[in-house]
Amino acid sequence: MIAWFARHPTAANLFMAAIMILGVVALPGLQRETFPEIKNDKVEVRVVYKGATTAEVEDAICRRVEDAIDGITDIDETRCEAREGVGIATAVMREGADMTRFLDDVKSEVDAISDFPDQAEAPVVQELGRTDAVVSIAITGPQDPVALKAYAEDVKARLQTLRQIATVTIKGFSTHQIRIEVDAATLRRYGLSAADIAATVQRQSVSSPAGELQGDQEDVLLRFDDQRKTAAEFQDLVVISGASGAAIRLGEIATITDRFDRDEEKVLFNGQRAAILDIAKTRAQDILRAFSAVSDFVAAENLRAPTGMQLVLTQDRSSVVRDRLHMLTSNGMQGLVAVFLVLWLFFSFRYSFWVTMGLPVSFLGALFVLPMLGITINMISMVGLLIGVGLLMDDAIVIAENIAARLHKGDRPLDAA
């Protein structure tokens, strides 16, 4: 093959041009990420059990989940972590098994559990490791944590509309609560009890299906939605009403506060109370494009944010990929120039130019082939490309010097090549 191309330089030049064009065309579509995709072997089962202690979660959630999934054929290991209000079980698949089938088996066994506590929410079963962290956003603002959390939720909702983003998770707050406090003297004065207040709240703060209207063209789902979500909305709940229309509302007899379960669970950023938004992408998304989209969003949001609110990018995981790409490009250019100058000291300009062209042609050819092999631009593949720079430059100098020596001995150019 080499001899044939040496005898047909036009074909060699066309082939080289084709490689370079294909490489340039493939460049925009290259996926960049921190690490290559590693085959996942873990499935998580998460069950929320609000208000339960760790011991209650261990007995009512963890034990039942472990007993249910221990008999799955492809399971290698099971572990469960009991926290206050939530149980998190992790099932590890044995090597070589099929993840899709394993995930379906775990879902089937967990869905078959019928003796979870009534207060426990429906289990969430998901495959782990399907997202990669990109960057975090620190939102600082007023000392009122409720207002800060509400704004963070609004930012999260708008961030999730970006197609480059997979998930957004808010950190820095414990469970949100609406606390209703009524002193004993007030209860006695109106002939009420704490149970009466609780029943009133449950009865009047409701969101539930109300039926369905069936038509010839379409069906309409009806829903009764009077769910109270803020302290101000709970103020208007009617506790006692008379025949004349007079009413005593909850806000008149109770102190209603909007707060969080544990005040000590918070995040400080540069000395200020902050909400942290952790942003992740899927394995199929490009980390640098995802970071760029978030960066543009933050810049625009800072211009329209309420007075005192500020958004700052932190924990940038894309910087590692960006720095390594810069190193790869810089080393390649330096190697290209160095080899050309060294060869030019001893050989002609034309000879030196065509020898150094081996580096960009080889790189562009590699960039064209990488996506076809399912390889992304990541920390591991870039190490290989960096090593390739050195090997290509060393080989180019050795081969060029050998050809020049053969020419000096009197060989024909074709034979020397």
C-alpha positions in Angstrom: 0.0 0.0 0.0 2.8 2.4 0.9 4.7 1.6 -2.2 1.6 2.1 -4.4 1.0 5.6 -2.9 4.6 6.4 -3.3 4.3 5.6 -7.1 1.0 7.5 -7.4 1.5 10.9 -5.5 -1.8 12.3 -6.9 -3.8 9.5 -5.2 -1.8 10.1 -2.0 -2.6 13.8 -2.0 -6.3 13.2 -2.7 -6.5 10.6 0.1 -4.7 13.0 2.5 -7.1 15.8 1.5 -10.1 13.5 2.0 -8.9 12.5 5.5 -8.5 16.2 6.5 -11.9 17.2 5.1 -13.6 14.3 6.9 -11.8 15.2 10.2 -12.9 18.9 9.9 -16.5 17.9 9.2 -16.5 15.5 12.2 -15.1 18.2 14.6 -18.4 19.9 15.5 -20.1 16.6 16.3 -17.5 15.3 18.7 -18.8 14.7 22.2 -16.7 16.0 25.1 -17.0 14.7 28.6 -14.9 14.3 31.8 -14.6 10.5 31.8 -15.6 7.8 29.3 -18.8 5.9 29.9 -18.4 3.1 32.3 -20.9 0.2 32.2 -23.2 0.6 35.1 -24.0 -2.3 37.4 -26.1 -0.6 40.2 -29.8 0.0 40.6 -31.2 2.3 43.4 -34.5 1.9 45.2 -35.5 5.0 47.1 -38.6 5.1 49.4 -39.6 8.3 51.2 -41.1 7.8 54.7 -41.7 11.3 56.1 -41.3 11.7 59.8 -39.8 8.3 60.4 -36.6 7.8 62.5 -33.7 5.9 61.1 -34.7 2.8 63.2 -38.3 3.0 61.8 -36.9 3.3 58.2 -34.6 0.4 58.8 -37.4 -1.9 60.0 -40.3 -0.7 57.7 -38.4 0.1 54.5 -34.9 -1.4 54.3 -35.7 -4.9 55.6 -38.7 -5.3 53.3 -36.8 -4.1 50.2 -33.8 -6.3 50.9 -35.9 -9.3 51.5 -37.8 -8.7 48.2 -34.8 -8.3 45.9 -32.4 -10.8 47.5 -33.8 -13.6 45.4 -33.2 -11.9 42.0 -31.1 -14.2 39.8 -28.5 -11.7 38.6 -28.0 -9.9 42.0 -24.5 -9.8 43.4 -24.9 -7.6 46.5 -27.6 -5.6 48.3 -27.1 -2.8 50.7 -29.6 -0.3 52.2 -29.0 3.0 54.0 -31.6 4.2 56.5 -31.8 7.9 57.0 -34.4 10.1 58.7 -37.5 10.0 56.4 -36.0 8.0 53.6 -34.6 4.5 52.9 -32.1 4.1 50.0 -31.3 0.5 48.8 -28.7 -0.3 46.2 -28.7 -3.5 44.3 -25.4 -4.5 42.5 -25.7 -6.6 39.4 -23.3 -9.5 38.9 -20.7 -9.1 36.1 -21.9 -10.0 32.6 -25.6 -9.7 33.3 -28.1 -7.7 31.3 -28.9 -4.3 32.9 -32.3 -3.9 31.2 -33.5 -7.2 32.5 -31.9 -6.7 35.9 -33.7 -3.3 36.3 -37.0 -4.8 35.3 -36.6 -7.6 37.8 -35.9 -5.1 40.6 -38.9 -3.0 39.7 -41.1 -6.1 39.6 -40.0 -7.3 43.0 -40.3 -3.8 44.6 -43.7 -3.2 43.1 -44.9 -6.5 44.6 -44.2 -5.3 48.2 -47.6 -4.8 49.8 -46.8 -4.1 53.4 -45.0 -0.7 53.3 -46.4 1.7 55.9 -49.4 3.8 54.7 -47.3 7.0 55.2 -44.6 5.8 52.9 -44.5 7.2 49.3 -44.3 5.0 46.2 -40.8 3.5 45.7 -38.6 5.1 43.0 -36.4 2.6 41.2 -33.7 3.9 38.9 -30.4 2.9 37.3 -27.5 4.8 38.8 -24.8 6.6 37.0 -26.9 7.9 34.1 -25.9 11.5 34.6 -22.6 13.5 35.0 -22.1 16.6 37.1 -21.4 19.7 35.0 -21.4 22.8 37.3 -23.2 24.2 40.4 -24.9 27.5 40.8 -24.7 29.3 44.1 -27.7 31.7 44.7 -27.2 34.2 47.5 -29.7 36.8 48.6 -31.8 37.8 51.5 -31.5 36.1 54.8 -35.1 34.8 54.5 -34.5 31.2 53.6 -38.1 30.7 52.4 -37.8 33.5 49.8 -34.4 32.1 48.8 -35.8 28.6 48.3 -38.8 29.9 46.3 -36.5 31.8 44.0 -34.2 28.8 43.6 -37.2 26.7 42.7 -38.1 29.2 40.0 -34.6 29.2 38.6 -34.6 25.4 38.6 -37.8 25.2 36.6 -36.4 27.5 33.9 -33.0 25.7 33.9 -34.7 22.4 33.2 -36.1 23.8 29.9 -32.6 23.9 28.5 -32.1 20.9 26.2 -28.4 20.6 27.3 -29.4 20.0 30.9 -30.6 16.6 32.3 -31.3 17.3 36.0 -31.1 20.2 38.5 -31.0 19.4 42.2 -31.4 22.1 45.0 -29.3 21.8 48.1 -29.0 23.8 51.3 -32.4 23.3 52.8 -34.2 20.8 55.0 -37.8 19.7 54.5 -40.1 22.7 53.9 -42.9 23.1 56.6 -45.9 25.3 57.3 -46.0 25.4 61.1 -49.4 26.3 62.7 -49.2 27.1 66.4 -52.3 27.7 68.6 -52.0 28.3 72.3 -54.1 26.3 74.7 -56.1 29.3 76.0 -57.3 30.2 72.5 -58.4 26.6 71.9 -60.4 26.6 75.1 -62.0 29.9 74.4 -63.4 28.6 71.1 -64.1 25.1 72.2 -61.6 23.6 69.8 -58.8 21.0 70.1 -55.6 20.4 68.1 -57.3 17.6 66.3 -60.1 20.0 65.2 -57.5 22.3 63.7 -55.7 19.4 61.9 -59.0 18.1 60.5 -59.9 21.6 59.2 -56.5 21.9 57.4 -56.8 18.4 55.9 -60.4 19.1 54.8 -59.9 22.5 53.2 -56.4 22.2 51.8 -57.1 19.6 49.1 -55.9 18.6 45.7 -57.7 15.5 44.3 -59.4 14.1 41.1 -63.0 15.1 40.6 -64.0 12.9 37.8 -64.1 12.9 34.0 -66.3 14.4 31.3 -66.5 12.2 28.2 -67.2 13.8 24.9 -67.4 12.8 21.3 -64.1 14.4 20.3 -62.2 14.3 23.6 -62.4 13.6 27.3 -61.9 16.3 30.0 -60.3 15.4 33.3 -61.7 17.3 36.3 -59.6 18.1 39.4 -60.4 19.9 42.6 -57.3 22.0 43.4 -57.4 24.0 46.6 -54.0 23.0 47.9 -52.6 25.6 50.2 -48.8 26.0 49.9 -47.9 29.3 51.7 -48.5 30.7 55.1 -50.6 33.5 53.6 -52.9 30.9 52.0 -53.4 29.1 55.2 -54.5 32.3 57.0 -57.8 32.3 55.1 -58.9 28.8 56.2 -62.3 29.0 57.9 -62.2 27.3 61.3 -65.6 28.2 62.7 -68.6 29.6 60.8 -72.0 30.7 62.0 -75.4 30.7 60.5 -75.3 34.5 60.0 -72.2 34.1 57.8 -69.7 35.2 60.3 -66.5 33.2 60.3 -63.3 32.8 62.3 -60.3 32.1 60.2 -57.2 30.2 61.1 -55.0 33.3 60.9 -57.1 35.0 63.6 -56.4 32.3 66.2 -53.1 30.8 65.2 -49.5 31.8 64.4 -48.6 30.5 61.0 -45.0 30.4 59.9 -43.3 29.3 56.7 -40.0 27.6 57.7 -37.8 24.5 57.4 -37.5 21.4 59.5 -33.9 21.9 60.6 -32.5 25.5 60.7 -29.0 24.1 61.0 -29.1 22.4 57.6 -27.9 25.2 55.4 -25.1 26.2 53.0 -23.0 29.3 53.3 -21.3 30.7 50.2 -18.8 33.5 50.8 -20.3 34.0 54.2 -23.9 34.3 53.0 -26.9 32.0 53.1 -27.1 30.3 49.7 -29.1 27.8 47.7 -26.9 25.4 45.6 -28.2 24.1 42.3 -26.3 21.0 41.2 -26.6 20.7 37.4 -26.0 17.4 35.6 -26.1 16.2 32.0 -26.8 12.8 30.5 -24.0 10.6 29.0 -25.1 11.6 25.5 -24.7 15.4 26.1 -21.6 17.5 25.6 -20.1 18.9 28.9 -18.7 22.1 27.3 -22.0 22.9 25.5 -23.9 22.2 28.7 -21.6 24.5 30.7 -21.9 27.2 28.0 -25.7 27.0 28.1 -25.7 27.4 31.9 -23.1 30.2 31.8 -25.3 32.2 29.3 -28.4 31.5 31.5 -26.6 32.8 34.7 -25.4 35.9 32.9 -28.9 36.7 31.7 -30.5 35.8 35.0 -28.2 38.2 37.0 -29.5 41.1 34.9 -33.2 40.3 35.8 -32.8 38.8 39.3 -34.6 40.5 42.2 -32.7 43.1 44.1 -30.1 41.4 46.4 -30.2 38.1 44.5 -26.9 37.0 42.9 -26.1 33.8 40.9 -22.5 32.6 40.8 -21.0 29.6 39.0 -19.0 27.2 41.2 -17.6 23.7 41.2 -17.0 23.8 37.4 -16.3 20.2 36.3 -16.0 21.2 32.7 -12.8 23.1 33.3 -10.8 19.9 33.5 -11.9 18.9 29.9 -11.3 22.5 28.7 -7.8 22.7 30.2 -6.9 19.3 28.8 -8.1 20.2 25.3 -6.1 23.4 25.5 -3.0 21.4 26.5 -3.6 19.0 23.6 -4.0 21.8 21.1 -1.0 23.7 22.5 1.3 20.6 22.5 0.3 19.7 19.0 1.0 23.1 17.6 4.3 23.4 19.5 5.3 19.9 18.2 4.3 20.8 14.7 6.4 24.0 14.7 9.4 22.4 16.5 9.6 19.5 14.1 9.3 21.8 11.0 12.1 24.1 12.3 14.4 21.2 13.2 13.9 19.6 9.8 14.3 22.9 8.0 17.7 23.3 9.5 18.9 20.3 7.6 16.5 19.8 4.7 14.6 21.9 2.2 11.4 23.8 3.0 9.3 21.5 0.8 10.7 18.4 2.4 10.1 19.7 5.9 6.6 20.9 5.2 5.4 17.5 3.9 6.9 15.6 6.8 5.2 17.8 9.4 1.9 17.5 7.6 1.8 13.9 9.0 0.7 15.3 12.4 -2.5 17.3 11.4 -3.5 14.6 8.9 -3.1 11.8 11.5 -5.0 13.8 14.1 -7.9 14.7 11.8 -8.2 11.1 10.7 -8.3 10.0 14.3 -11.0 12.6 15.1 -13.1 11.2 12.2 -12.7 7.6 13.4 -13.3 8.2 17.1 -17.1 8.7 17.0 -17.5 5.7 14.7 -15.8 3.6 17.5 -18.0 5.1 20.2 -15.1 7.0 21.7 -15.6 10.5 23.1 -13.1 13.3 23.8 -12.5 12.7 27.5 -9.6 12.6 30.0 -8.5 9.1 29.0 -8.7 9.5 25.2 -6.9 12.9 25.4 -4.0 11.2 27.3 -3.7 8.8 24.4 -3.8 11.7 21.9 -1.1 13.5 23.9 1.1 10.4 23.8 0.3 10.2 20.0 1.8 13.7 19.5 5.1 12.6 20.8 5.1 9.3 18.9 4.2 11.0 15.6 6.9 13.6 16.0 9.6 11.1 16.9 8.6 8.8 14.0 8.4 11.7 11.5 12.0 12.8 12.3 13.5 9.3 12.2 11.7 8.4 9.0 12.6 11.7 7.3 16.3 11.4 8.3 16.4 7.8 7.0 14.9 8.9 3.6 17.4 11.8 3.4 20.3 9.4 4.2 19.2 7.1 1.4 18.9 9.9 -1.0 22.4 11.1 0.0 23.8 7.6 -0.9 22.4 7.9 -4.4 19.1 6.0 -4.2 16.2 7.2 -6.4 13.5 9.2 -4.5 11.0 6.4 -4.9 13.4 3.8 -3.6 14.4 6.0 -0.7 10.8 6.6 0.3 
